[in-house]
């Protein structure tokens, strides 16, 4: 029997049944993601169908202008953004739950979402006060840029508060994140009070989350950050497994705990900040996805993190299809759909934690 404190145990494969289950789940999630992605390219208010376009291309016919615009300029960037944001939120949730060793942790727990939201509200309400030259330079990217900067500034503040003599306290960061979220909410409330009717509509729609503003320009700015952050988080599987044994044990077997914490926080901040910047507030993906996967295939983060990316991407793209279909040709904010789907699951998680339900 391999001792828990043996570093080789962290790299050892999971038990055969659990490993086989994780591999099957990975395959099924990949297939489901492909199917949902293809369906997403078909669903929409226009009559453009993916199968008709594929048939035209197979016959050597050129696409019409409306087909090119709908598929290549509207649906495809929206799909790519949904995949990237869903994967980023789910992986961030899995990392935070592993870091805090709490299945109810969420990317917003470090205050990144609150800081990003405050940055967006500042841009919407006070953006008109900027010098015309700067306003013209930012253009349509003012709100996403402000949201991203707000997320990064909040992360830097939290890290400064929680770090003392080179040691980062996760508990202090949690409490500081709660305080920062409360302060951001208070400032946001003042700004909402100052907003006019048009700004209030923008604030409401942005706060509930949407992929409607997806474009290749936004993707060019956010996608590299999302990909780097998610890729960096994928490297944390072994360290998060060790951290589950306790910080002292993880350090004893050779895990650089402080450096791992910094990398985890950096990845979560970058992924969540970029996601909130381009899609607004979308809840429950970061909580629900990792917890469901732990129930399905176990707690091994080496399998959990890639599966979380697949399931998070699939769920967000699926929720986006629902938001476009329920009240077509209009659309619901995607945050409403994820809340309706995720809130019952979250309640079930709480009840299960307290032993009220058995399944």
C-alpha positions in Angstrom: 0.0 0.0 0.0 1.4 3.4 -1.0 1.5 6.0 1.8 -0.5 9.2 1.5 2.7 11.2 2.0 4.5 9.5 -0.8 5.0 12.0 -3.7 4.7 9.2 -6.2 1.1 8.6 -5.0 0.1 11.9 -6.5 1.2 10.9 -10.0 -0.1 7.3 -9.7 -3.2 6.5 -11.8 -6.6 6.4 -10.1 -8.1 3.1 -9.3 -9.0 1.2 -12.5 -12.8 1.5 -12.1 -12.6 5.2 -11.4 -10.0 5.8 -14.1 -12.2 4.0 -16.7 -15.2 6.0 -15.5 -13.3 9.3 -15.9 -12.2 8.3 -19.4 -15.7 7.3 -20.5 -17.1 10.5 -19.1 -14.4 12.5 -20.9 -15.4 10.9 -24.2 -19.1 11.4 -23.7 -18.6 15.0 -22.7 -16.5 15.6 -25.8 -19.1 14.1 -28.0 -21.9 16.1 -26.3 -19.9 19.3 -26.8 -19.5 18.6 -30.5 -23.2 17.9 -30.9 -24.2 21.0 -28.9 -21.8 23.2 -30.9 -23.2 22.0 -34.2 -26.8 22.7 -32.9 -25.7 26.1 -31.8 -24.7 27.0 -35.3 -28.2 26.1 -36.5 -30.4 27.7 -33.8 -31.2 31.3 -34.5 -33.9 33.9 -35.4 -33.0 33.7 -39.1 -33.8 30.9 -41.4 -30.2 30.0 -42.1 -29.6 26.3 -41.4 -26.2 24.6 -41.0 -27.2 21.6 -43.0 -28.4 23.7 -45.9 -25.1 25.7 -45.9 -23.1 22.4 -45.8 -25.1 21.1 -48.7 -24.5 24.2 -50.7 -20.8 24.0 -50.0 -20.8 20.3 -51.0 -22.4 21.2 -54.3 -19.7 23.8 -54.9 -22.1 26.7 -54.6 -21.0 30.0 -53.0 -22.6 31.2 -49.8 -25.0 34.1 -50.0 -24.1 37.3 -48.2 -26.7 36.7 -45.4 -25.4 33.2 -44.9 -21.9 34.4 -44.5 -22.9 37.2 -42.1 -25.2 35.0 -39.9 -22.8 32.0 -39.7 -19.4 33.6 -39.8 -19.9 36.9 -38.1 -22.8 36.2 -35.6 -23.2 32.6 -34.7 -19.6 31.3 -34.9 -18.0 34.0 -32.7 -20.9 33.6 -30.3 -20.2 29.9 -30.2 -16.5 30.3 -29.6 -17.1 32.9 -26.9 -19.6 30.5 -25.2 -17.1 27.7 -25.3 -14.3 29.8 -23.9 -16.3 31.5 -21.2 -18.0 28.3 -20.1 -14.8 26.4 -19.8 -13.1 29.3 -18.0 -15.8 29.6 -15.4 -16.1 25.9 -14.7 -12.3 25.4 -14.5 -12.0 28.4 -12.2 -14.7 26.9 -10.0 -12.9 23.6 -9.8 -9.6 25.3 -8.9 -11.3 27.5 -6.2 -13.0 24.5 -4.7 -9.8 22.6 -4.6 -7.9 25.6 -3.2 -10.4 26.2 -0.4 -11.2 22.5 0.0 -14.9 23.4 -0.1 -17.3 22.2 -2.8 -19.4 25.4 -2.4 -16.5 27.7 -3.4 -17.0 29.9 -6.5 -14.9 32.1 -8.8 -16.6 35.1 -7.3 -15.4 34.2 -3.9 -12.1 36.1 -4.4 -14.0 39.2 -5.4 -12.9 39.1 -9.0 -16.5 39.1 -10.3 -17.5 42.0 -8.0 -14.5 44.1 -9.1 -15.2 43.3 -12.8 -18.8 44.2 -12.4 -17.9 47.5 -10.7 -15.6 48.4 -13.5 -18.3 47.7 -16.1 -20.8 49.8 -14.2 -18.3 52.7 -13.9 -17.8 52.5 -17.7 -21.6 52.4 -18.5 -22.6 55.3 -16.1 -19.5 57.5 -16.1 -18.0 56.6 -19.5 -19.5 59.7 -21.1 -17.3 61.9 -18.9 -14.1 60.7 -20.5 -12.2 62.9 -22.9 -13.6 62.5 -26.4 -10.3 61.3 -27.8 -10.0 58.6 -25.1 -13.7 57.7 -25.5 -13.3 57.4 -29.3 -10.2 55.3 -28.9 -11.9 52.8 -26.6 -15.1 52.7 -28.6 -17.2 49.6 -28.1 -14.5 48.0 -26.0 -14.9 50.5 -23.1 -17.1 48.3 -20.9 -15.1 45.0 -21.5 -11.8 46.8 -20.8 -13.1 48.5 -17.7 -14.5 45.1 -16.4 -11.2 43.4 -17.0 -9.2 46.2 -15.2 -11.7 46.1 -12.3 -11.2 42.4 -11.9 -7.4 42.7 -12.0 -7.3 45.6 -9.5 -9.5 43.7 -7.1 -7.2 40.7 -7.3 -4.1 42.8 -6.6 -5.8 44.3 -3.6 -6.9 40.9 -2.3 -3.4 39.5 -2.8 -1.8 42.4 -0.9 -4.2 42.0 2.0 -3.9 38.2 2.2 -0.1 38.0 1.8 2.2 38.6 4.8 6.0 37.8 4.7 5.6 35.9 1.5 2.8 33.7 2.9 -0.7 33.9 1.4 -3.6 33.1 3.8 -6.5 31.5 1.9 -8.8 32.3 4.9 -7.8 35.9 4.9 -8.4 36.1 1.1 -11.8 34.6 1.5 -12.8 37.2 4.2 -11.3 40.0 2.2 -13.1 38.9 -0.9 -16.4 39.1 0.9 -15.6 42.6 2.2 -14.6 43.7 -1.3 -17.7 42.3 -2.8 -19.8 44.2 -0.3 -17.9 47.4 -1.0 -18.2 46.9 -4.7 -21.9 46.3 -4.3 -22.4 49.5 -2.3 -20.5 51.6 -4.9 -22.4 49.9 -7.7 -25.7 50.8 -5.9 -24.7 54.5 -5.9 -23.8 54.4 -9.6 -27.1 52.7 -10.4 -28.9 55.4 -8.5 -27.1 58.0 -10.7 -27.9 56.2 -14.0 -30.5 57.4 -16.5 -33.1 55.1 -18.1 -30.9 54.1 -21.0 -28.0 53.3 -18.7 -30.2 51.3 -16.3 -31.3 49.1 -19.2 -27.7 48.5 -20.2 -26.8 47.8 -16.6 -29.6 45.3 -16.1 -28.8 43.4 -19.4 -25.0 43.3 -18.7 -25.5 42.2 -15.1 -27.6 39.2 -16.1 -25.0 38.1 -18.7 -25.3 37.6 -22.4 -23.2 36.4 -25.4 -25.2 38.6 -27.8 -22.3 41.1 -28.1 -19.8 38.4 -29.3 -17.6 39.4 -32.1 -14.2 38.5 -33.5 -12.8 41.7 -32.2 -13.8 40.9 -28.6 -12.5 37.4 -29.0 -9.2 38.6 -30.2 -8.8 40.5 -27.0 -10.2 38.0 -24.5 -9.5 34.6 -26.0 -5.7 34.6 -25.5 -6.2 35.4 -21.8 -8.8 32.8 -21.4 -6.8 30.1 -23.1 -3.6 30.9 -21.1 -5.5 31.0 -17.8 -7.3 27.7 -18.4 -4.1 26.0 -19.7 -2.3 27.2 -16.6 -5.0 25.9 -14.3 -4.7 22.5 -16.0 -1.2 22.2 -14.6 -2.5 22.4 -11.0 -4.1 19.0 -10.8 -1.4 17.2 -8.9 -0.9 20.1 -6.5 -4.6 20.4 -5.8 -4.7 16.7 -5.1 -1.9 17.1 -2.6 -3.5 20.2 -1.0 -6.6 18.0 -0.2 -4.3 16.3 2.4 -3.6 19.7 4.1 -1.1 22.4 3.5 1.5 21.0 5.8 1.4 17.6 4.2 1.5 19.0 0.7 4.6 21.0 1.6 6.2 18.0 3.3 5.9 15.9 0.1 7.5 18.7 -2.0 4.6 20.8 -3.3 5.5 24.5 -3.4 2.3 25.5 -1.7 2.7 29.3 -1.8 3.7 29.3 -5.4 0.8 27.0 -6.2 -1.6 29.4 -4.4 -0.3 32.4 -6.4 -0.6 30.5 -9.7 -4.1 29.3 -8.8 -5.3 32.8 -7.8 -3.7 34.3 -10.9 -5.4 31.8 -13.2 -8.8 32.3 -11.6 -8.4 36.1 -11.7 -7.5 36.1 -15.4 -10.1 33.6 -16.5 -13.0 35.1 -14.4 -12.0 38.7 -15.2 -11.8 38.1 -18.9 -15.0 36.0 -18.9 -17.0 38.7 -17.0 -15.6 41.4 -19.2 -17.0 39.9 -22.4 -20.1 38.1 -21.2 -21.3 39.9 -18.0 -22.4 38.2 -14.9 -23.2 34.5 -15.4 -23.7 32.5 -12.3 -23.7 28.9 -11.1 -21.4 27.4 -13.8 -18.4 27.6 -11.4 -20.2 26.0 -8.5 -22.4 23.3 -10.1 -20.1 21.8 -12.8 -17.2 20.8 -10.6 -19.4 19.3 -7.9 -21.4 17.2 -10.3 -18.2 15.9 -11.9 -16.8 14.9 -8.4 -19.9 12.9 -7.9 -19.6 11.3 -11.4 -15.9 10.5 -11.6 -14.3 11.2 -8.2 -12.1 14.1 -6.8 -8.9 13.5 -8.8 -8.2 17.0 -10.2 -6.1 15.6 -13.1 -9.4 14.3 -14.6 -11.7 16.8 -13.0 -10.2 19.9 -14.6 -10.3 18.9 -18.2 -13.8 17.4 -17.7 -14.9 20.6 -16.1 -13.8 22.6 -19.1 -15.8 20.3 -21.4 -19.0 20.3 -19.3 -18.8 24.0 -18.5 -18.5 24.8 -22.2 -21.3 22.5 -23.2 -23.6 23.8 -20.5 -23.1 27.5 -21.3 -23.5 26.9 -25.1 -26.7 24.9 -24.3 -28.0 27.7 -22.0 -27.3 30.2 -24.8 -29.4 28.2 -27.2 -32.2 28.1 -24.7 -31.9 31.9 -24.2 -32.2 32.4 -27.9 -35.2 30.1 -28.4 -37.5 30.7 -25.5 -38.7 34.2 -26.5 -37.5 34.2 -30.2 -36.9 36.5 -32.1 -35.9 38.3 -28.8 -33.6 36.5 -26.3 -33.3 36.1 -22.6 -30.2 37.1 -20.7 -28.2 33.9 -20.3 -27.7 34.6 -16.6 -31.4 34.0 -16.1 -31.2 30.6 -17.8 -28.2 29.5 -15.8 -29.8 30.6 -12.6 -33.0 28.7 -13.3 -31.0 25.6 -14.2 -28.3 26.0 -11.5 -30.3 27.2 -8.5 -32.1 23.9 -7.9 -28.8 22.0 -8.2 -27.1 24.4 -5.8 -29.9 23.9 -3.3 -29.6 20.1 -3.7 -25.8 20.4 -3.0 -26.5 22.4 0.2 -29.1 19.8 1.4 -26.7 17.0 0.6 -24.0 18.7 2.5 -26.2 18.8 5.6 -27.4 15.2 5.1 -31.0 16.1 4.3 -30.9 14.1 1.0 -29.0 10.9 0.3 -28.5 11.1 -3.5 
